[in-house]
């Protein structure tokens, strides 16, 4: 994903101006506060150009770790965050963190929609080892994603729910927040 992708995000405008409509960060922060989840450590998969990192820092006073696959977007992450965000593909980054025994209070992403269907469950199984809570917001639906040819995984909520449960996650009162249980990798 290059400059053009982020300058006309979902065919609507610059990512930095519309990311709140697609990232789910506002919902994540509100859900964590409402459920009184202590977010002392965060992992962000698909940090884009770093806007959500600033939102999390303001909300919880913590700088997130994470990854971003786009070279263009990663270069725009503010320097104070960039040293904790690796330019990497989440399909390789997540298993590496799990093997290293890393653990976070909260994992946040909206990037699962960029994966192929058969890649989701292995990634989620590793994620279940990494975090107590997982916030996944899909701004896609089964048949609609406005102006974004990269978001290939358009599935209904029931499909996603089955994948999260198979990976060892349990639902919470929030439709987007999952609690990690026991997961096998």
Backbone bond lengths (Angstrom), bond angles and torsions (degrees), N, CA, C in turn:
res aa  C-N    CA-C-N  psi(-1)  N-CA   C-N-CA  omega(-1)  CA-C   N-CA-C  phi
1 X - - - 1.430 - - 1.525 108.02 -
2 X 1.290 113.47 121.29 1.448 120.00 -172.82 1.533 111.86 -104.30
3 X 1.292 115.35 -170.36 1.461 122.50 -179.37 1.527 111.91 -53.64
4 X 1.321 116.38 -46.00 1.464 120.59 -178.93 1.521 113.14 -57.39
5 X 1.331 115.95 -37.88 1.464 120.58 179.77 1.530 110.82 -60.91
6 X 1.318 116.79 -44.96 1.464 121.08 -177.03 1.527 113.02 -81.70
7 X 1.330 117.79 -19.78 1.469 119.63 177.90 1.522 112.17 -84.07
8 X 1.340 115.98 -19.80 1.463 120.44 175.25 1.522 108.31 -132.96
9 X 1.317 115.13 61.48 1.459 122.08 -173.95 1.529 110.19 -64.86
10 X 1.308 115.60 125.10 1.470 122.61 -177.18 1.527 111.53 52.95
11 X 1.323 116.63 27.70 1.459 121.38 178.90 1.511 113.94 70.50
12 X 1.344 117.26 14.79 1.463 120.74 -172.85 1.513 114.73 -110.22
13 X 1.309 118.33 -30.55 1.454 119.93 -176.41 1.510 111.30 155.46
14 X 1.337 117.06 -173.16 1.464 120.60 -178.23 1.528 112.31 -62.54
15 X 1.329 115.62 135.35 1.457 121.70 179.67 1.528 111.26 -52.54
16 X 1.320 116.45 -42.54 1.468 120.13 -176.65 1.525 112.91 -61.26
17 X 1.323 117.09 -21.06 1.466 120.91 -179.90 1.526 113.34 -96.12
18 X 1.339 117.73 -23.47 1.473 119.65 -174.74 1.525 114.21 -122.33
19 X 1.333 117.75 6.87 1.462 119.94 -175.53 1.525 112.67 -58.44
20 X 1.327 118.29 -29.87 1.464 119.78 -179.79 1.531 111.88 -62.89
21 X 1.332 117.12 -28.11 1.462 121.22 179.15 1.526 112.52 -73.09
22 X 1.316 117.43 -23.18 1.464 120.80 -172.67 1.523 115.17 -118.91
23 X 1.309 119.03 -18.81 1.461 119.94 -173.37 1.525 113.90 -85.16
24 X 1.316 117.72 -34.16 1.454 120.92 -175.95 1.518 113.80 84.01
25 X 1.333 118.21 7.92 1.469 120.78 -176.73 1.524 111.80 -63.61
26 X 1.311 118.07 -37.52 1.468 120.72 179.29 1.519 110.16 -63.59
27 X 1.328 116.60 -44.11 1.458 121.53 177.61 1.520 110.69 -62.85
28 X 1.323 117.54 -41.45 1.458 121.52 -179.34 1.525 110.59 -61.20
29 X 1.307 117.00 -49.64 1.468 121.09 -178.68 1.527 110.12 -61.18
30 X 1.329 116.90 -45.92 1.471 120.59 -179.92 1.532 111.02 -63.16
31 X 1.336 117.64 -42.71 1.475 121.19 -179.80 1.522 111.21 -64.01
32 X 1.314 116.73 -44.50 1.461 120.13 -179.95 1.527 111.09 -63.15
33 X 1.312 116.77 -40.85 1.473 120.08 178.23 1.532 111.04 -67.14
34 X 1.315 116.49 -45.22 1.462 120.93 -178.81 1.530 111.21 -61.43
35 X 1.318 116.45 -37.71 1.461 120.89 -178.18 1.532 111.99 -91.66
36 X 1.312 116.38 3.89 1.469 123.05 178.09 1.527 112.81 55.30
37 X 1.332 115.38 41.97 1.460 121.32 175.78 1.526 107.97 -82.66
38 X 1.305 116.39 127.32 1.466 120.60 177.29 1.521 108.32 -81.17
39 X 1.296 115.72 114.06 1.465 121.87 -179.13 1.523 109.27 -104.22
40 X 1.315 115.21 80.85 1.471 120.22 179.10 1.519 111.86 -92.05
41 X 1.325 116.09 -16.06 1.467 120.60 175.98 1.522 108.41 -143.77
42 X 1.334 115.67 137.64 1.460 122.00 -175.55 1.520 110.77 -131.54
43 X 1.317 114.63 145.47 1.457 122.15 172.93 1.516 106.75 -124.12
44 X 1.336 116.84 125.78 1.459 122.13 -179.93 1.521 108.35 -116.02
45 X 1.309 116.18 117.83 1.460 121.51 177.34 1.517 108.02 -99.10
46 X 1.319 116.70 112.90 1.455 121.99 -175.64 1.518 110.01 89.49
47 X 1.324 116.49 63.39 1.470 121.84 -175.84 1.518 113.30 -75.06
48 X 1.337 117.54 -7.93 1.473 122.42 -177.92 1.526 108.97 51.62
49 X 1.327 117.60 -132.83 1.468 120.42 -177.50 1.523 112.60 -93.90
50 X 1.325 117.47 13.52 1.445 122.05 167.95 1.510 117.75 96.95
51 X 1.310 119.53 1.90 1.463 120.50 -178.51 1.526 112.19 -58.34
52 X 1.332 117.32 -43.79 1.471 120.08 -178.97 1.517 111.72 -64.77
53 X 1.318 117.27 -28.50 1.463 120.57 179.57 1.522 110.61 -63.28
54 X 1.332 116.40 -41.38 1.460 120.68 176.12 1.512 111.88 -65.79
55 X 1.326 117.31 -38.15 1.471 120.99 178.14 1.525 110.79 -62.30
56 X 1.331 116.79 -44.33 1.464 120.19 178.96 1.531 111.48 -66.45
57 X 1.309 116.65 -39.41 1.463 119.09 179.49 1.533 110.70 -63.50
58 X 1.323 116.88 -43.52 1.466 120.22 178.16 1.533 111.50 -64.55
59 X 1.323 116.97 -39.64 1.468 120.75 -176.20 1.526 113.00 -74.17
60 X 1.324 117.12 -40.77 1.463 120.21 -171.29 1.530 114.53 -122.28
61 X 1.328 116.86 -2.90 1.453 119.65 179.82 1.510 113.73 66.54
62 X 1.324 117.00 29.55 1.463 121.46 -177.88 1.527 109.56 -132.21
63 X 1.316 115.01 141.34 1.470 119.88 174.83 1.518 108.74 -94.98
64 X 1.307 114.65 129.51 1.467 120.87 -175.55 1.528 112.02 -80.96
65 X 1.321 114.83 155.71 1.452 123.59 166.00 1.522 106.07 -97.97
66 X 1.336 117.33 165.02 1.450 118.37 175.66 1.505 113.84 164.58
67 X 1.338 113.62 -161.67 1.460 120.41 -178.67 1.526 109.78 -145.50
68 X 1.319 113.48 161.43 1.469 122.70 173.71 1.515 106.83 -148.95
69 X 1.324 117.17 130.68 1.459 121.46 -175.65 1.533 112.66 -82.66
70 X 1.314 118.15 -30.22 1.469 121.43 -175.84 1.527 111.40 -78.32
71 X 1.313 115.49 123.50 1.465 120.65 177.30 1.528 110.27 -61.60
72 X 1.330 116.69 -42.11 1.464 121.38 -178.06 1.531 110.52 -63.04
73 X 1.328 117.30 -48.64 1.463 120.77 -178.58 1.527 110.65 -66.81
74 X 1.319 117.23 -43.64 1.462 120.41 -178.84 1.527 111.37 -58.34
75 X 1.311 117.31 -39.01 1.470 121.14 179.94 1.531 112.03 -64.83
76 X 1.323 118.01 -18.66 1.462 121.70 -179.12 1.525 113.80 -96.10
77 X 1.305 117.51 -4.08 1.465 120.36 176.21 1.526 107.45 -65.81
78 X 1.324 117.93 129.89 1.463 119.55 178.78 1.530 111.60 -52.96
79 X 1.321 115.97 141.37 1.465 122.06 -174.40 1.527 112.86 -53.50
80 X 1.330 118.16 -36.79 1.466 119.34 -177.01 1.530 112.42 -65.54
81 X 1.342 117.28 -19.72 1.464 121.72 177.53 1.531 112.24 -101.34
82 X 1.329 116.81 -31.70 1.459 121.24 -168.30 1.527 114.05 -59.00
83 X 1.318 118.95 -32.97 1.466 118.82 -177.49 1.530 112.13 -66.71
84 X 1.350 118.13 -16.04 1.463 121.69 177.53 1.534 112.47 -100.21
85 X 1.336 115.91 -4.27 1.467 120.73 -178.66 1.530 108.34 -113.64
86 X 1.302 115.86 112.54 1.456 120.22 -179.45 1.531 110.12 -84.96
87 X 1.320 114.78 143.35 1.469 118.38 172.37 1.514 105.99 -81.66
88 X 1.326 114.98 100.68 1.464 120.37 -174.31 1.522 109.85 -157.79
89 X 1.308 114.59 159.04 1.456 123.22 175.37 1.525 107.82 -83.34
90 X 1.306 118.16 129.18 1.471 121.62 -177.01 1.518 112.36 -60.18
91 X 1.323 118.90 -26.41 1.468 120.95 179.59 1.519 112.47 -65.64
92 X 1.320 117.22 -24.46 1.463 120.80 175.67 1.530 111.70 -102.01
93 X 1.308 116.48 -33.54 1.467 122.04 -177.15 1.538 111.65 -66.24
94 X 1.323 117.49 -45.26 1.469 121.54 -177.07 1.537 112.08 -62.58
95 X 1.337 119.88 -49.29 1.472 118.77 177.57 1.536 112.58 -61.48
96 X 1.324 116.59 -34.72 1.466 120.48 178.37 1.534 110.53 -62.57
97 X 1.330 117.19 -44.82 1.464 120.79 177.63 1.526 111.25 -63.22
98 X 1.335 116.57 -41.31 1.469 120.70 179.97 1.530 110.51 -63.29
99 X 1.333 117.18 -43.96 1.469 120.68 178.64 1.529 111.37 -62.87
100 X 1.336 116.50 -32.79 1.465 121.09 -179.63 1.529 112.22 -79.02
101 X 1.340 117.11 -5.77 1.460 120.89 178.80 1.518 114.39 77.32
102 X 1.321 117.58 20.53 1.466 120.99 179.31 1.525 109.86 -68.57
103 X 1.329 115.83 153.79 1.458 120.51 179.20 1.526 109.50 -148.38
104 X 1.341 115.40 141.45 1.458 122.43 -178.08 1.526 108.90 -134.05
105 X 1.316 115.46 152.92 1.460 119.42 175.67 1.520 110.71 -68.55
106 X 1.338 116.30 -43.23 1.467 121.15 -175.29 1.527 110.15 -135.53
107 X 1.315 115.11 136.20 1.461 122.55 171.26 1.523 106.29 -112.86
108 X 1.320 116.27 131.42 1.459 122.15 -177.58 1.517 109.42 -125.78
109 X 1.334 116.35 133.47 1.457 119.95 173.46 1.517 110.76 -161.93
110 X 1.314 114.46 152.64 1.459 121.58 165.65 1.529 107.76 -124.01
111 X 1.336 116.69 9.22 1.461 122.48 -172.28 1.526 115.52 -86.28
112 X 1.326 119.19 -4.22 1.467 119.12 179.85 1.521 112.27 -62.89
113 X 1.314 117.51 -22.40 1.469 120.72 -179.14 1.528 112.47 -69.59
114 X 1.331 117.44 -8.97 1.461 121.26 177.50 1.529 112.04 -89.52
115 X 1.324 117.40 -7.88 1.460 121.23 -178.06 1.523 111.85 -86.67
116 X 1.325 115.46 163.19 1.460 121.16 170.89 1.530 107.46 -79.19
117 X 1.322 118.52 151.70 1.473 120.50 -177.99 1.527 114.56 -52.14
118 X 1.339 117.94 -40.18 1.464 120.08 -177.67 1.536 113.15 -75.87
119 X 1.320 118.21 -7.65 1.463 121.89 178.00 1.527 112.88 -90.00
120 X 1.318 117.09 -16.40 1.461 121.01 -172.86 1.526 112.58 -67.03
121 X 1.326 117.80 -52.31 1.472 119.54 -175.18 1.527 113.68 -61.21
122 X 1.341 119.92 -44.16 1.474 117.81 177.28 1.534 112.51 -60.81
123 X 1.311 117.12 -40.62 1.469 120.44 178.19 1.525 109.86 -63.14
124 X 1.323 117.47 -45.58 1.470 120.59 -179.03 1.524 112.33 -64.12
125 X 1.326 118.14 -36.45 1.473 119.88 177.80 1.524 110.90 -61.87
126 X 1.328 116.61 -41.06 1.467 119.81 176.25 1.524 110.76 -67.55
127 X 1.325 116.96 -39.65 1.470 121.28 179.34 1.528 111.12 -60.29
128 X 1.329 116.91 -36.09 1.464 120.98 -179.26 1.528 111.34 -64.59
129 X 1.313 117.13 -21.88 1.471 121.46 176.40 1.525 111.33 -86.11
130 X 1.319 117.55 -16.27 1.465 121.45 -172.85 1.516 115.05 -94.06
131 X 1.326 118.48 -28.21 1.465 118.73 -169.60 1.516 112.41 -142.70
132 X 1.335 114.93 151.19 1.473 120.76 175.34 1.525 110.67 -73.13
133 X 1.329 116.12 -38.59 1.466 121.06 -178.95 1.516 109.30 -129.38
134 X 1.331 115.47 145.92 1.466 122.33 -179.84 1.513 107.23 -128.44
135 X 1.332 116.90 120.13 1.462 121.11 176.16 1.516 108.04 -105.63
136 X 1.324 115.52 114.10 1.462 121.27 178.46 1.508 109.02 -120.90
137 X 1.310 114.78 121.09 1.457 120.86 178.26 1.518 107.73 -117.67
138 X 1.311 116.49 119.89 1.456 121.06 176.74 1.513 108.05 -106.98
139 X 1.318 116.35 113.23 1.462 119.09 178.18 1.521 110.63 -85.33
140 X 1.321 115.69 13.92 1.460 120.72 177.38 1.519 109.51 -100.63
141 X 1.296 115.06 167.43 1.461 120.93 170.27 1.525 106.78 -129.56
142 X 1.304 116.44 -179.38 1.463 119.43 -176.00 1.523 112.66 -60.18
143 X 1.304 117.54 -31.09 1.456 118.92 -174.83 1.522 114.36 -131.20
144 X 1.347 118.07 13.82 1.449 118.20 -174.71 1.520 112.71 -147.93
145 X 1.288 115.96 127.26 1.462 123.11 167.61 1.518 105.56 -144.50
146 X 1.312 117.38 112.65 1.457 119.97 -173.49 1.524 113.23 -65.68
147 X 1.309 116.68 115.95 1.451 122.86 170.24 1.514 116.56 57.35
148 X 1.321 119.87 34.58 1.457 121.00 -179.05 1.521 110.07 -135.13
149 X 1.305 115.94 99.27 1.468 120.59 -178.14 1.527 112.42 -75.38
150 X 1.315 118.31 -14.30 1.469 121.76 -179.25 1.526 112.79 -82.14
151 X 1.313 117.57 -26.23 1.471 120.31 179.17 1.519 108.00 -81.17
152 X 1.302 114.88 92.98 1.458 120.92 -171.56 1.520 113.74 -92.48
153 X 1.313 118.13 -20.09 1.454 121.15 -171.42 1.529 110.79 -97.34
154 X 1.312 115.36 80.66 1.457 122.28 -179.07 1.526 107.69 -97.14
155 X 1.316 115.81 102.32 1.459 121.21 -176.93 1.523 109.88 -134.86
156 X 1.337 116.85 153.29 1.472 119.84 178.80 1.530 111.23 -72.61
157 X 1.302 115.68 163.32 1.466 122.90 -178.50 1.536 111.78 -54.48
158 X 1.329 118.19 -38.68 1.468 120.88 -179.56 1.528 111.38 -61.92
159 X 1.316 118.06 -36.89 1.469 122.12 178.56 1.529 109.20 -63.74
160 X 1.329 117.06 -47.86 1.457 121.22 179.32 1.527 110.71 -63.00
161 X 1.315 116.46 -43.18 1.471 120.54 -179.32 1.527 110.50 -57.70
162 X 1.319 117.32 -44.46 1.465 121.65 179.89 1.530 110.89 -61.19
163 X 1.334 117.82 -38.95 1.472 121.07 179.69 1.526 111.35 -68.34
164 X 1.339 116.51 -42.09 1.466 119.55 178.95 1.528 110.61 -64.36
165 X 1.312 116.83 -44.46 1.462 119.90 -179.71 1.528 111.48 -65.15
166 X 1.333 117.24 -39.97 1.469 120.60 178.56 1.529 111.64 -63.56
167 X 1.326 116.81 -28.60 1.463 121.11 -179.62 1.527 112.53 -84.17
168 X 1.334 117.30 -4.58 1.455 120.35 177.32 1.515 115.27 102.93
169 X 1.329 117.53 13.16 1.460 120.80 177.45 1.526 110.43 -93.63
170 X 1.324 115.65 150.43 1.462 121.89 176.16 1.525 108.09 -116.90
171 X 1.334 116.93 142.59 1.467 119.21 179.01 1.529 111.24 -69.10
172 X 1.314 115.15 158.23 1.466 122.51 174.57 1.528 107.09 -118.75
173 X 1.311 116.75 -171.51 1.469 119.99 177.01 1.518 112.23 -67.51
174 X 1.310 117.71 -19.84 1.466 122.01 176.92 1.521 109.45 -89.70
175 X 1.320 117.41 138.62 1.474 119.86 178.88 1.522 112.03 -68.85
176 X 1.326 118.21 -15.54 1.460 121.24 -174.78 1.528 113.89 -109.65
177 X 1.320 116.95 -11.18 1.463 120.72 -175.54 1.525 110.15 -106.49
178 X 1.319 115.85 128.79 1.460 123.27 -178.44 1.519 109.39 -118.73
179 X 1.318 116.77 144.03 1.459 122.88 177.73 1.532 107.45 -102.89
180 X 1.321 115.90 133.28 1.463 120.27 179.55 1.521 109.94 -76.01
181 X 1.309 114.47 137.77 1.457 121.24 173.61 1.501 107.30 -115.29
182 X 1.293 117.34 -143.28 1.453 120.50 176.01 1.518 108.61 -86.73
183 X 1.297 115.91 128.94 1.465 120.52 179.90 1.524 109.80 -128.98
184 X 1.306 115.33 142.93 1.452 121.12 176.48 1.520 108.10 -105.68
185 X 1.307 116.07 141.48 1.478 121.02 175.98 1.493 108.45 -118.07
